[in-house]
Amino acid sequence: MDKGAVGERLTSDEALALVQDLTPETLHELGAAALHNRRWRYGLKATYVFNQHINPSNICTMGCAFCNYAALPDAPKAFTLSEDTIIRSVASLAPTEVHIVGGINDLWPFDRNLKLVKTLRRSFPELFIKAFTAVEVAAFARDSGKTVDDILVALAAAGVNAMPGGGAEIFTERLRRKYWPQKLSAHDWWHVHSRAHAMGIPTNATMLFGIGERWDERVAHMLTLRRWQDRSGGFECFIPLPFQPGKGEIAADGPSTAEILAVLALARLLLDNIPHIKAYWPMAGLETAAAGLSWGADDLDGTIKEEKVAHMAGARTPVGLAREKMEETIAMGGFEAVERDGWFQAKGKMHAARML
Protein backbone atom coordinates (compact mmCIF):
# COMPACT_ATOMS: atom_id res chain seq x y z
CA MET A 1 0.00 0.00 0.00
CA ASP A 2 2.91 2.34 0.75
CA LYS A 3 4.23 1.83 -2.79
CA GLY A 4 0.94 2.86 -4.35
CA ALA A 5 0.64 5.89 -2.09
CA VAL A 6 3.78 7.39 -3.60
CA GLY A 7 3.09 6.28 -7.15
CA GLU A 8 5.32 3.22 -7.34
CA ARG A 9 4.04 0.46 -9.60
CA LEU A 10 2.05 -2.32 -7.94
CA THR A 11 2.02 -5.94 -9.06
CA SER A 12 -1.12 -8.00 -9.52
CA ASP A 13 -0.49 -9.86 -6.25
CA GLU A 14 0.09 -6.62 -4.36
CA ALA A 15 -3.12 -5.13 -5.74
CA LEU A 16 -5.17 -8.20 -4.86
CA ALA A 17 -3.77 -8.20 -1.33
CA LEU A 18 -5.18 -4.71 -0.83
CA VAL A 19 -8.79 -5.65 -1.61
CA GLN A 20 -9.20 -9.40 -1.14
CA ASP A 21 -10.46 -9.22 2.44
CA LEU A 22 -11.89 -5.75 2.87
CA THR A 23 -12.84 -4.61 6.35
CA PRO A 24 -13.73 -1.09 7.51
CA GLU A 25 -10.14 -0.75 8.73
CA THR A 26 -8.50 -1.93 5.51
CA LEU A 27 -10.90 0.17 3.42
CA HIS A 28 -9.82 3.21 5.42
CA GLU A 29 -6.14 2.34 4.88
CA LEU A 30 -6.73 1.84 1.17
CA GLY A 31 -8.46 5.21 0.98
CA ALA A 32 -5.66 6.93 2.89
CA ALA A 33 -3.08 5.59 0.43
CA ALA A 34 -5.17 6.64 -2.58
CA LEU A 35 -5.78 10.08 -1.09
CA HIS A 36 -2.05 10.55 -0.55
CA ASN A 37 -1.45 9.60 -4.18
CA ARG A 38 -4.08 11.94 -5.61
CA ARG A 39 -2.98 14.81 -3.38
CA TRP A 40 0.59 14.79 -4.63
CA ARG A 41 -0.84 14.71 -8.14
CA TYR A 42 -3.58 17.33 -7.81
CA GLY A 43 -3.54 18.76 -4.29
CA LEU A 44 -7.08 19.58 -3.17
CA LYS A 45 -8.32 20.50 -6.63
CA ALA A 46 -11.21 18.46 -8.07
CA THR A 47 -12.50 19.09 -11.55
CA TYR A 48 -15.84 19.04 -13.36
CA VAL A 49 -16.98 20.07 -16.82
CA PHE A 50 -20.10 21.84 -18.06
CA ASN A 51 -21.23 19.11 -20.44
CA GLN A 52 -24.22 17.68 -22.24
CA HIS A 53 -24.89 14.08 -23.20
CA ILE A 54 -26.37 13.49 -26.65
CA ASN A 55 -27.95 10.10 -27.25
CA PRO A 56 -29.30 10.20 -30.84
CA SER A 57 -31.16 6.91 -30.34
CA ASN A 58 -31.42 4.04 -27.88
CA ILE A 59 -32.42 1.54 -30.57
CA CYS A 60 -29.72 -1.11 -30.55
CA THR A 61 -29.19 -4.59 -31.98
CA MET A 62 -26.41 -5.72 -29.64
CA GLY A 63 -28.73 -7.47 -27.18
CA CYS A 64 -26.47 -7.11 -24.12
CA ALA A 65 -28.18 -8.84 -21.23
CA PHE A 66 -27.13 -6.25 -18.64
CA CYS A 67 -28.37 -3.20 -20.60
CA ASN A 68 -31.63 -1.53 -19.57
CA TYR A 69 -31.01 1.45 -21.84
CA ALA A 70 -31.18 -0.17 -25.28
CA ALA A 71 -34.49 -0.91 -26.99
CA LEU A 72 -35.75 -2.71 -30.06
CA PRO A 73 -37.42 -0.48 -32.68
CA ASP A 74 -41.00 -1.31 -31.61
CA ALA A 75 -40.37 -1.09 -27.85
CA PRO A 76 -42.38 1.54 -25.91
CA LYS A 77 -39.20 3.18 -24.59
CA ALA A 78 -37.47 3.36 -28.00
CA PHE A 79 -36.57 6.87 -29.15
CA THR A 80 -34.74 8.59 -31.99
CA LEU A 81 -33.81 12.27 -31.99
CA SER A 82 -33.69 14.52 -35.02
CA GLU A 83 -30.70 16.67 -35.95
CA ASP A 84 -32.76 19.83 -35.43
CA THR A 85 -33.68 18.73 -31.90
CA ILE A 86 -30.03 18.04 -31.06
CA ILE A 87 -28.72 21.32 -32.47
CA ARG A 88 -31.43 23.37 -30.75
CA SER A 89 -30.67 21.65 -27.46
CA VAL A 90 -26.94 22.38 -27.68
CA ALA A 91 -27.62 25.98 -28.71
CA SER A 92 -29.94 26.41 -25.73
CA LEU A 93 -27.55 24.94 -23.16
CA ALA A 94 -24.22 26.16 -24.63
CA PRO A 95 -22.09 23.47 -22.96
CA THR A 96 -18.30 23.30 -22.96
CA GLU A 97 -18.38 19.65 -24.01
CA VAL A 98 -20.79 17.21 -25.62
CA HIS A 99 -20.63 13.46 -25.15
CA ILE A 100 -22.27 11.58 -28.03
CA VAL A 101 -23.21 7.90 -27.63
CA GLY A 102 -26.06 6.06 -29.31
CA GLY A 103 -27.11 2.53 -30.13
CA ILE A 104 -26.07 0.20 -32.95
CA ASN A 105 -28.82 0.66 -35.54
CA ASP A 106 -29.44 1.62 -39.15
CA LEU A 107 -31.39 4.77 -38.25
CA TRP A 108 -28.20 6.60 -37.31
CA PRO A 109 -25.55 5.09 -39.64
CA PHE A 110 -22.03 6.44 -40.02
CA ASP A 111 -22.80 9.07 -42.67
CA ARG A 112 -25.58 10.57 -40.59
CA ASN A 113 -23.42 10.65 -37.45
CA LEU A 114 -20.54 12.17 -39.40
CA LYS A 115 -22.84 14.88 -40.71
CA LEU A 116 -24.03 15.60 -37.15
CA VAL A 117 -20.43 16.10 -36.00
CA LYS A 118 -19.74 18.43 -38.93
CA THR A 119 -22.86 20.45 -38.12
CA LEU A 120 -21.91 20.72 -34.46
CA ARG A 121 -18.39 21.83 -35.32
CA ARG A 122 -19.61 24.40 -37.84
CA SER A 123 -22.31 25.72 -35.49
CA PHE A 124 -20.22 25.70 -32.30
CA PRO A 125 -16.53 26.12 -33.20
CA GLU A 126 -15.27 26.07 -29.59
CA LEU A 127 -17.28 23.02 -28.53
CA PHE A 128 -15.29 20.00 -27.33
CA ILE A 129 -16.79 16.96 -29.06
CA LYS A 130 -16.28 13.59 -27.39
CA ALA A 131 -18.06 11.07 -29.53
CA PHE A 132 -18.70 7.40 -30.29
CA THR A 133 -17.55 4.33 -28.40
CA ALA A 134 -15.22 1.72 -29.86
CA VAL A 135 -18.29 -0.47 -30.39
CA GLU A 136 -19.91 2.23 -32.51
CA VAL A 137 -16.71 2.91 -34.48
CA ALA A 138 -16.30 -0.80 -35.23
CA ALA A 139 -19.95 -0.99 -36.35
CA PHE A 140 -19.52 2.10 -38.54
CA ALA A 141 -16.55 0.41 -40.23
CA ARG A 142 -18.36 -2.90 -40.70
CA ASP A 143 -21.59 -1.43 -42.03
CA SER A 144 -19.96 1.09 -44.37
CA GLY A 145 -17.30 -1.24 -45.75
CA LYS A 146 -14.52 1.01 -44.45
CA THR A 147 -11.62 0.36 -42.10
CA VAL A 148 -11.47 1.54 -38.50
CA ASP A 149 -8.72 3.95 -39.58
CA ASP A 150 -10.99 5.37 -42.31
CA ILE A 151 -13.73 6.02 -39.76
CA LEU A 152 -11.41 7.65 -37.23
CA VAL A 153 -9.73 9.88 -39.78
CA ALA A 154 -13.13 11.05 -41.04
CA LEU A 155 -14.44 11.71 -37.52
CA ALA A 156 -11.35 13.68 -36.54
CA ALA A 157 -11.52 15.73 -39.73
CA ALA A 158 -15.21 16.44 -39.04
CA GLY A 159 -14.44 17.76 -35.56
CA VAL A 160 -14.29 14.93 -33.01
CA ASN A 161 -11.77 15.81 -30.28
CA ALA A 162 -11.83 12.64 -28.19
CA MET A 163 -13.60 9.31 -27.69
CA PRO A 164 -15.50 8.00 -24.66
CA GLY A 165 -14.51 4.69 -23.10
CA GLY A 166 -17.82 2.84 -23.21
CA GLY A 167 -18.16 -0.72 -24.43
CA ALA A 168 -15.16 -2.04 -22.52
CA GLU A 169 -17.45 -3.52 -19.83
CA ILE A 170 -14.99 -5.79 -18.01
CA PHE A 171 -12.23 -7.73 -19.77
CA THR A 172 -13.23 -11.28 -18.96
CA GLU A 173 -14.43 -13.76 -21.57
CA ARG A 174 -16.36 -15.57 -18.82
CA LEU A 175 -18.81 -12.69 -18.49
CA ARG A 176 -18.63 -11.48 -22.10
CA ARG A 177 -19.88 -14.84 -23.38
CA LYS A 178 -22.69 -14.73 -20.84
CA TYR A 179 -23.90 -11.14 -21.05
CA TRP A 180 -22.61 -9.39 -24.21
CA PRO A 181 -21.46 -12.02 -26.74
CA GLN A 182 -22.09 -9.78 -29.77
CA LYS A 183 -20.03 -6.89 -28.44
CA LEU A 184 -16.33 -6.33 -29.07
CA SER A 185 -13.78 -8.52 -27.33
CA ALA A 186 -11.17 -6.80 -25.18
CA HIS A 187 -8.64 -7.11 -27.99
CA ASP A 188 -11.02 -5.56 -30.55
CA TRP A 189 -11.95 -2.74 -28.16
CA TRP A 190 -8.25 -2.01 -27.71
CA HIS A 191 -7.65 -2.11 -31.46
CA VAL A 192 -10.04 0.81 -31.98
CA HIS A 193 -8.55 2.78 -29.09
CA SER A 194 -4.97 2.08 -30.12
CA ARG A 195 -5.67 3.33 -33.64
CA ALA A 196 -7.28 6.47 -32.18
CA HIS A 197 -4.24 7.03 -29.96
CA ALA A 198 -1.91 6.59 -32.94
CA MET A 199 -3.80 9.39 -34.69
CA GLY A 200 -3.60 11.73 -31.71
CA ILE A 201 -7.19 11.19 -30.57
CA PRO A 202 -7.29 10.79 -26.76
CA THR A 203 -9.83 8.42 -25.25
CA ASN A 204 -11.33 7.41 -21.95
CA ALA A 205 -11.32 3.89 -20.53
CA THR A 206 -14.09 2.33 -18.44
CA MET A 207 -14.84 -0.73 -16.34
CA LEU A 208 -18.34 -1.95 -15.56
CA PHE A 209 -18.42 -3.65 -12.17
CA GLY A 210 -21.00 -5.23 -9.91
CA ILE A 211 -22.23 -7.85 -12.42
CA GLY A 212 -20.74 -10.90 -10.72
CA GLU A 213 -17.08 -10.36 -11.49
CA ARG A 214 -14.35 -11.26 -9.00
CA TRP A 215 -11.71 -8.96 -7.55
CA ASP A 216 -9.01 -10.72 -9.57
CA GLU A 217 -10.97 -9.92 -12.74
CA ARG A 218 -11.22 -6.26 -11.74
CA VAL A 219 -7.47 -6.16 -11.09
CA ALA A 220 -6.76 -7.91 -14.39
CA HIS A 221 -8.91 -5.36 -16.25
CA MET A 222 -6.99 -2.45 -14.75
CA LEU A 223 -3.63 -4.08 -15.37
CA THR A 224 -4.57 -4.67 -19.01
CA LEU A 225 -5.37 -0.97 -19.36
CA ARG A 226 -2.10 -0.07 -17.65
CA ARG A 227 -0.15 -2.28 -20.06
CA TRP A 228 -1.89 -0.73 -23.07
CA GLN A 229 -1.30 2.76 -21.70
CA ASP A 230 2.40 1.97 -21.46
CA ARG A 231 2.28 1.33 -25.20
CA SER A 232 0.16 4.24 -26.42
CA GLY A 233 -0.18 6.89 -23.69
CA GLY A 234 -3.58 7.82 -25.12
CA PHE A 235 -5.95 7.18 -22.20
CA GLU A 236 -6.84 10.47 -20.49
CA CYS A 237 -9.16 9.14 -17.83
CA PHE A 238 -10.36 5.91 -16.21
CA ILE A 239 -14.03 5.68 -15.21
CA PRO A 240 -15.24 2.75 -13.09
CA LEU A 241 -18.99 2.35 -13.68
CA PRO A 242 -21.09 0.78 -10.89
CA PHE A 243 -23.73 -1.49 -12.42
CA GLN A 244 -27.30 -0.17 -12.29
CA PRO A 245 -29.53 -3.19 -11.60
CA GLY A 246 -32.67 -1.77 -13.24
CA LYS A 247 -35.19 -4.63 -13.33
CA GLY A 248 -32.73 -6.85 -11.50
CA GLU A 249 -32.32 -9.69 -13.99
CA ILE A 250 -28.56 -9.90 -13.37
CA ALA A 251 -28.22 -8.53 -9.85
CA ALA A 252 -30.79 -7.32 -7.36
CA ASP A 253 -28.53 -4.51 -6.18
CA GLY A 254 -25.57 -2.57 -7.51
CA PRO A 255 -22.20 -2.45 -5.76
CA SER A 256 -22.16 -1.16 -2.20
CA THR A 257 -20.70 2.22 -1.32
CA ALA A 258 -17.69 0.50 0.24
CA GLU A 259 -17.12 -1.46 -2.98
CA ILE A 260 -17.34 1.67 -5.15
CA LEU A 261 -14.85 3.49 -2.95
CA ALA A 262 -12.49 0.50 -2.92
CA VAL A 263 -12.56 0.28 -6.74
CA LEU A 264 -11.80 4.01 -7.04
CA ALA A 265 -8.93 3.74 -4.58
CA LEU A 266 -7.49 0.66 -6.25
CA ALA A 267 -7.71 2.37 -9.64
CA ARG A 268 -5.73 5.37 -8.39
CA LEU A 269 -3.02 3.15 -6.89
CA LEU A 270 -2.83 0.69 -9.78
CA LEU A 271 -3.23 2.97 -12.82
CA ASP A 272 -0.09 4.98 -12.24
CA ASN A 273 0.12 6.00 -15.92
CA ILE A 274 -3.49 7.15 -16.52
CA PRO A 275 -3.75 10.78 -15.38
CA HIS A 276 -7.34 11.06 -14.22
CA ILE A 277 -9.75 8.89 -12.23
CA LYS A 278 -13.40 9.85 -12.45
CA ALA A 279 -16.07 9.29 -9.80
CA TYR A 280 -19.06 9.14 -12.14
CA TRP A 281 -21.83 10.59 -10.01
CA PRO A 282 -24.86 9.56 -12.17
CA MET A 283 -24.07 5.91 -11.41
CA ALA A 284 -22.24 6.17 -8.07
CA GLY A 285 -24.61 8.72 -6.51
CA LEU A 286 -23.76 12.27 -5.47
CA GLU A 287 -22.69 11.52 -1.92
CA THR A 288 -20.60 8.48 -2.87
CA ALA A 289 -18.96 10.37 -5.74
CA ALA A 290 -18.10 13.25 -3.42
CA ALA A 291 -16.59 10.77 -0.96
CA GLY A 292 -14.74 9.18 -3.88
CA LEU A 293 -12.60 12.31 -4.13
CA SER A 294 -11.00 11.16 -0.88
CA TRP A 295 -10.52 7.67 -2.31
CA GLY A 296 -8.40 8.70 -5.27
CA ALA A 297 -10.77 10.32 -7.78
CA ASP A 298 -9.89 13.80 -9.07
CA ASP A 299 -12.85 14.42 -11.40
CA LEU A 300 -16.65 14.18 -11.09
CA ASP A 301 -17.43 14.39 -14.82
CA GLY A 302 -19.91 17.23 -15.12
CA THR A 303 -23.31 18.80 -15.16
CA ILE A 304 -24.44 16.10 -17.65
CA LYS A 305 -27.61 17.64 -19.01
CA GLU A 306 -29.97 15.10 -20.63
CA GLU A 307 -28.02 11.95 -19.74
CA LYS A 308 -30.10 8.89 -20.64
CA VAL A 309 -27.94 5.75 -20.48
CA ALA A 310 -27.57 5.49 -16.70
CA HIS A 311 -31.02 6.84 -15.93
CA MET A 312 -32.89 4.53 -18.30
CA ALA A 313 -30.91 1.72 -16.65
CA GLY A 314 -32.36 2.69 -13.27
CA ALA A 315 -30.05 5.34 -11.81
CA ARG A 316 -31.93 7.51 -9.31
CA THR A 317 -29.55 10.45 -9.36
CA PRO A 318 -30.64 13.84 -10.77
CA VAL A 319 -30.56 14.05 -14.57
CA GLY A 320 -28.40 17.17 -14.50
CA LEU A 321 -26.65 19.48 -12.05
CA ALA A 322 -26.07 23.21 -12.36
CA ARG A 323 -22.54 24.52 -11.90
CA GLU A 324 -23.40 25.71 -8.39
CA LYS A 325 -24.62 22.27 -7.32
CA MET A 326 -21.55 20.60 -8.80
CA GLU A 327 -19.27 22.95 -6.89
CA GLU A 328 -21.29 22.42 -3.73
CA THR A 329 -20.92 18.64 -4.14
CA ILE A 330 -17.15 18.92 -4.53
CA ALA A 331 -16.93 21.22 -1.52
CA MET A 332 -19.00 18.69 0.44
CA GLY A 333 -16.17 16.22 -0.18
CA GLY A 334 -13.63 18.69 1.21
CA PHE A 335 -12.09 19.75 -2.11
CA GLU A 336 -11.70 22.86 -4.25
CA ALA A 337 -13.89 22.83 -7.35
CA VAL A 338 -12.25 23.72 -10.65
CA GLU A 339 -14.30 23.94 -13.82
CA ARG A 340 -12.34 22.37 -16.68
CA ASP A 341 -12.52 22.01 -20.42
CA GLY A 342 -12.48 18.77 -22.41
CA TRP A 343 -8.69 18.59 -22.21
CA PHE A 344 -8.83 18.52 -18.38
CA GLN A 345 -7.40 22.04 -18.28
CA ALA A 346 -8.86 24.71 -16.00
CA LYS A 347 -11.55 26.56 -17.98
CA GLY A 348 -10.03 29.49 -19.80
CA LYS A 349 -6.45 28.27 -19.41
CA MET A 350 -4.51 28.24 -22.67
CA HIS A 351 -3.39 24.84 -23.91
CA ALA A 352 -1.75 23.55 -27.03
CA ALA A 353 -4.20 22.46 -29.72
CA ARG A 354 -4.15 18.73 -30.37
CA MET A 355 -4.29 17.87 -34.03
CA LEU A 356 -3.77 14.85 -36.24
N, C-alpha and C positions, 0 to 999 in steps of 0.2 A: 504493500500500500504506500510505503514511503517513496518508492521509486516513481509510482504514478503521480504522486503529489507534486513532484518536481519535474515532471515531464519525461522521465526516463521510460524507455520502451518496456512494456510488460509482455511476458510470454502467455501462451494459452493457459498453462497450468496456474500461473500466478493470477490471471484474471478470474479463472474459475474458483480459486481458493477464496477470493474476495466475496463471492456471491452464493456459493454453494449452500451454506447453512446460515441464512440471514436471521439475525435476531435484532431487536431494537438497538442493542449496543453496537453490533457490527454494522448496521445500517448507518448509525450516527458516525462511526469511524470512516466508513466509505464516503459519506457526504463531506466530512471534514477534509479528507484527502482531495476530493474533487473540487471543493471550494478553494482550497489552497492553490490548486492547479489553475482554475479559471481566474483567480485574483491576480496571479502573476502575469497572466495573459491580458486581462482586460480591467483589472482593478475592480471598482464597484459599478462600472458602466454596464448597462443592459440595453440592448437595442430592440427597436420595433420599426415596422415600415407601414406607411399609409397605403394599403393595397386593396385590390378588388379581385375576387375570383370570378372568372368567366367560365361557365360550363355550357357550351353550345347545345349539348344534348346529353341525356342520360341513357339513350337507347344504345344497347351494347350487346354484341354477340358472343362475348367471351365466356359467359356462364360460370363465373367464379362463385363457388359455393358460399364464400364468406361475405359477399358484397350485397348490401341492402340498398345501394344507390342505383345500380344499373336496372334497366327495365327493357322488356321486349316491346316492339312497336305498338302492340295493341293493349299494353298494360295501362291501368288507370293513372299510374303515377308517371308515365312516359311524358317527356317534354322535349321540344326542340325550339331554340330561340332563332329569331331572324337577325340578320346583320344590322338592320336599322335599330332593333331593340338593344343590341349590344353597344353600338356606337353611341346611342342616346344615353345609355346608362353610364358609360365611361365619361362622356361629356358632362353629365350632371354631377358625378362624384369627383372628377378630376384627381384620380389617385396618382401616387408616385410610381406604382408598379401594378401590373396586371399579371394574373396567374391563370393560364388557359389550359384546361383539361376537359376532355369530353369522353364519349364512349366510342367503341369501335363499331362503326355503322356506315352505310352508304349514303346517308343523308348529309353528312358533313365529311366528304372525301378530301383528299389532299389538296386539290385545286381550290376548293372552297375555303379551306382553312388558310391556305397560303394567301388567298385574296383578302381574307379577314386581317391577317397580320399586316399586309401592305396598306390596307385602309387605316388601321390603327396607327401605323408609323407615319403615314401621310397626315392624318388628322391631329395626331398628338406627338410631335417630333421628340419631346423630352421624355416620353413615357418609357419606363423599363418594362420590356416584354419578356416574361418567363413563360415558355409555352411548350406543351406536348411532351408526354412521358415517352420513355423508350418503347413502350408497348405501342403507342400511337405511331411513332416514327417508323417502327418496323412494319406496322400495318399499312402505313402510307406507301412504303417502298414495295411491299408485296402487291398491293392492289393497283398501283400505278405502273408496275413493271420497271421501276427505277431501283437504284441501289440506295442503301442507307446514306452513303456519302452524297449522292445526288439530292436527297431530301434535305439533309442538313445544310448543304451549301445554299440551296434555294431558300430555306427558312432564314438563314443568317442574312442573306442578301435582302430578303423582304423586311427584316427588322427585328428578328428574334435575338435577344441579348443573352438568354440563359435557358436552361431546361430544368424542370422540376425532377424530383427523384422517384416519383410514383411508379408502381409496377414491380418494384424489387421484392415486395412482400418479405419473406425471409428465405435465405438461401439454403433450403433443405429439400431435396427431392422427395423425402418422405411426405412432407405436407403439400408440396406442389402437385404431386400425383393425386392427392386426395381432394384438394380444394380448388386448384386453378390449373388443371392439366393443359389447357389451351393457351395459357399465357407464356411469355418468354421464360426460358431457363435462366439461371444466374449467368451463365456464360454469354447467352444472347443479349441479356440486359446490359452486361458489361461491354459487349461489342459496340452497341449504340453509343454508350457513354464514352468509351475510349475514342471512338471516331469524332465525337463532339469535342472532346478535350484536345485532340490532335489539331482541330481546326480553330482552337482558341475560344470555344464555347464552354463556359463553366456550367456545372450542373450541381444539383443537390443529390443526396443519397438518403434513402429511407430504410426503415425496418418495421414491419408490422409485427406486433407481439401481443400475446394473450390469446392465441388460437391453439394452444396445446403444445407449443414448442418447449424444448428443455433449455436450461441455462447453457449447456454446452453448445447448443445450436445458435443461441443468441451470440455467444462469444465467437463462434466460428464465422457468423455473418459479419461481425465487426472486423475480425481479423482479415477476412477476404477483402473488405473495403479498404482496410489499411494497406494491404499488399498492393491492390490496384492503384491506390493513391501514391504509393512509392513510385509506381511506374509512370503515372500521367500527371499528377499534381492538379487535376482539374476539378476535384470535388470542393465546393465552397462551404458546404454545410451538411451536417448529418441530422436527420429528423426521425427519432423513434416515435412510432405511431401506435398508441394503445388501441387495441381492437374495440370497436363499438358493437355490442352484442345484438342490437336491433331486436329481431324476433326470437333470438336465442337458439337458432338451430345448431350452432357450433359450440357456443358457450353461453351459459346463463348470465354471466357477469363478465365485465372487462377486467383488466389487471387492477390490482389494489393500488392505493396511493403509494404504499411502501415499495411495491414492485416498480411502479413508474419512476419513482425517485432513484431506485437502485439502478435501473437501466440507464437513466440520464448520467448518473455518477460514473458508472462503468464505461459509458461511451466517452466521457471526458478523459478518463484515465487511459483508456485503451487506444483511442483514435488520436494519437499524438500529432499526426500529420494533417488532420482535417481541421481547418481553423475554427469553425463555428458549430456549436451544438444548440439545437433549437428545442425549446419546450413548447410544443404545439398546443396552445390552449384550447382550440375547439374540440380536441379529442381528450386531452388530459384534464380539462376543467381549469377555471381561472385560478382557484386557490392552489391547486397542485402545481400548475405551471409557474405561479409566482414562487412557490417553495422550491421548484426545480432550479431556480437561479442560484440557490445555495447548494445545489447538488450538481453543479457543473455547467448548466446551461448558461449561455450568454445572450440568447435572442428569444423573443416570444412570438416571432412571425409578425403579425400586424393586425390592423383594424378589420381586415377580411370581410368586406361588404359582400353580401350575396353568396357566401359559401354554401354549397349544396351537398358535397360528397359526404362529409362527416355527419351533417344534420339529417340527411335522408337515411343514413345508416343508424340513426338513433341518438346522436349526440344531443345533450340537453343544454349545452352552453348557448349563450346569446349568439345570434347570427352575425352580428358585427359590433365592434366597439369604437366609439369616438376616440380621438387622440387623448382627450383628458382622462377617459376611463383606462386606456392602455397605460398611461403614465402613472395613474393612481395604483394600478395593479402592480407595476414594477416597484413603485415606492413601498407598497405593502410587503413586498419581499425583502425590503431593506437595500434596494439598489437605486442607482441614478439613471433615469430614463433618457435615452438618446434616440431621437428619430433618425433613421438611416435611409439611404437610397438602396437600389437593387444590388449595388456592388458592396454592400455592408460598410459604406462610408457614411460618416455623419452627414446629415442632410445639408446641402449647400457647400460641403467641402469639395475642393477641386480634386479630381483624380484623373489619371491617364485613361484615355479612351481605349477600349479593348476592341480590336478589329481582327478580322481574318487576315 
